[in-house]
Amino acid sequence: MTVSDSVFDSSARTAGAKRVVNLQLSTVYGEFRAVGYLDLNRGDEQIALVYGDVEGEDVLTRLHSECLTGDAFGSKHCECGDQLSAALNTITREGRGILIYLRGHEGRGIGLLSKLQAMQLQAEGMDTVEANLALGLPADARDYQVAAEMLHDLQVRSVRLLSNNPLKREALLRHGIDVSEQVPLLTPPREENITYLRTKRDRMDHYLPHLEVAADRS
């Protein structure tokens, strides 16, 4: 798994992202190249985990929104941690791919404390969209421009997007990254997150066909 040194020269810059560092990162999923960026528009620090030679077309790519409660603490109220693990396993099995971990996306972009407040409202009966709106916040405030900038910098021309969310595909296309295929990333639902997942499907148009199979089995 080698990557062209020219791709990883330090301090490379695109219009909205500056590459600051790259290094080899050993993980339980495999050996990745960690490439760190500074979002020049928002000030967020971002990271791409690169596996194999990713220059060119049809690169399996996951844009993963930061979720402290799910990714780090294993919260059962979302599927974020499960998706993160599944995406990294899928990329290593593929032999080539990128996971971009997008900081500043906590709670679909509303921030950690607001997300916790929204979770409290969900415990009282609201869905995730209703809870965000009740706090006077957008249902989804995420922006994917920096992800596209990072892919441009890594010389990726088109991706096979590992996602159930149509908005991610639209955002990459809008910022000049071709999406040759959208690859579903389906994880088994839990009792604690089934309502959350149904809200994604019914109100945010996420592709989650396995929820019907789960309902039939219950």
Solvent accessible surface area in square Angstrom, and as a share of the most:
residue,aa,sasa,rsa
1,M,124,0.56
2,T,113,0.66
3,V,28,0.16
4,S,46,0.29
5,D,117,0.60
6,S,69,0.45
7,V,1,0.00
8,F,15,0.06
9,D,85,0.44
10,S,73,0.47
11,S,70,0.45
12,A,27,0.21
13,R,151,0.55
14,T,30,0.18
15,A,97,0.75
16,G,1,0.01
17,A,1,0.00
18,K,58,0.25
19,R,6,0.02
20,V,80,0.46
21,V,73,0.42
22,N,39,0.20
23,L,86,0.43
24,Q,97,0.43
25,L,64,0.32
26,S,80,0.52
27,T,43,0.25
28,V,144,0.83
29,Y,64,0.24
30,G,21,0.20
31,E,72,0.32
32,F,1,0.00
33,R,71,0.26
34,A,3,0.02
35,V,0,0.00
36,G,12,0.12
37,Y,5,0.02
38,L,62,0.31
39,D,5,0.02
40,L,66,0.33
41,N,102,0.52
42,R,139,0.51
43,G,50,0.48
44,D,33,0.17
45,E,110,0.49
46,Q,8,0.04
47,I,56,0.28
48,A,0,0.00
49,L,20,0.10
50,V,2,0.01
51,Y,29,0.11
52,G,5,0.05
53,D,76,0.40
54,V,0,0.00
55,E,56,0.25
56,G,8,0.07
57,E,95,0.43
58,D,64,0.33
59,V,0,0.00
60,L,3,0.02
61,T,0,0.00
62,R,11,0.04
63,L,0,0.00
64,H,2,0.01
65,S,15,0.10
66,E,34,0.15
67,C,9,0.05
68,L,69,0.34
69,T,20,0.11
70,G,2,0.02
71,D,35,0.18
72,A,66,0.51
73,F,145,0.60
74,G,53,0.51
75,S,28,0.18
76,K,101,0.43
77,H,107,0.48
78,C,14,0.08
79,E,5,0.02
80,C,22,0.13
81,G,22,0.21
82,D,46,0.24
83,Q,11,0.05
84,L,32,0.16
85,S,38,0.24
86,A,31,0.24
87,A,0,0.00
88,L,11,0.05
89,N,58,0.30
90,T,32,0.18
91,I,0,0.00
92,T,25,0.15
93,R,180,0.66
94,E,85,0.38
95,G,36,0.34
96,R,72,0.26
97,G,0,0.00
98,I,0,0.00
99,L,1,0.01
100,I,0,0.00
101,Y,41,0.16
102,L,0,0.00
103,R,106,0.39
104,G,28,0.27
105,H,9,0.04
106,E,10,0.05
107,G,14,0.14
108,R,26,0.10
109,G,22,0.21
110,I,25,0.13
111,G,29,0.28
112,L,63,0.31
113,L,136,0.68
114,S,25,0.16
115,K,20,0.09
116,L,77,0.38
117,Q,96,0.43
118,A,3,0.02
119,M,55,0.24
120,Q,118,0.52
121,L,38,0.19
122,Q,54,0.24
123,A,94,0.73
124,E,130,0.58
125,G,67,0.64
126,M,73,0.33
127,D,25,0.13
128,T,11,0.06
129,V,11,0.06
130,E,75,0.34
131,A,0,0.00
132,N,7,0.04
133,L,98,0.49
134,A,60,0.46
135,L,60,0.30
136,G,67,0.64
137,L,53,0.26
138,P,69,0.43
139,A,27,0.21
140,D,38,0.20
141,A,43,0.33
142,R,43,0.16
143,D,69,0.36
144,Y,13,0.05
145,Q,61,0.27
146,V,10,0.06
147,A,0,0.00
148,A,1,0.01
149,E,20,0.09
150,M,0,0.00
151,L,0,0.00
152,H,81,0.36
153,D,17,0.09
154,L,0,0.00
155,Q,80,0.36
156,V,3,0.02
157,R,148,0.54
158,S,7,0.05
159,V,0,0.00
160,R,55,0.20
161,L,0,0.00
162,L,2,0.01
163,S,2,0.01
164,N,7,0.04
165,N,5,0.02
166,P,40,0.25
167,L,80,0.40
168,K,8,0.03
169,R,95,0.35
170,E,84,0.38
171,A,1,0.01
172,L,0,0.00
173,L,71,0.35
174,R,168,0.61
175,H,53,0.24
176,G,52,0.50
177,I,1,0.01
178,D,78,0.40
179,V,10,0.06
180,S,61,0.39
181,E,83,0.37
182,Q,56,0.25
183,V,28,0.16
184,P,61,0.38
185,L,10,0.05
186,L,70,0.35
187,T,11,0.06
188,P,107,0.67
189,P,36,0.23
190,R,90,0.33
191,E,160,0.72
192,E,81,0.36
193,N,0,0.00
194,I,32,0.16
195,T,86,0.50
196,Y,33,0.13
197,L,2,0.01
198,R,90,0.33
199,T,10,0.06
200,K,18,0.08
201,R,62,0.23
202,D,91,0.47
203,R,122,0.45
204,M,23,0.10
205,D,107,0.55
206,H,16,0.07
207,Y,126,0.48
208,L,7,0.03
209,P,57,0.36
210,H,36,0.16
211,L,1,0.00
212,E,92,0.41
213,V,71,0.41
214,A,30,0.23
215,A,39,0.30
216,D,121,0.62
217,R,201,0.73
218,S,128,0.83
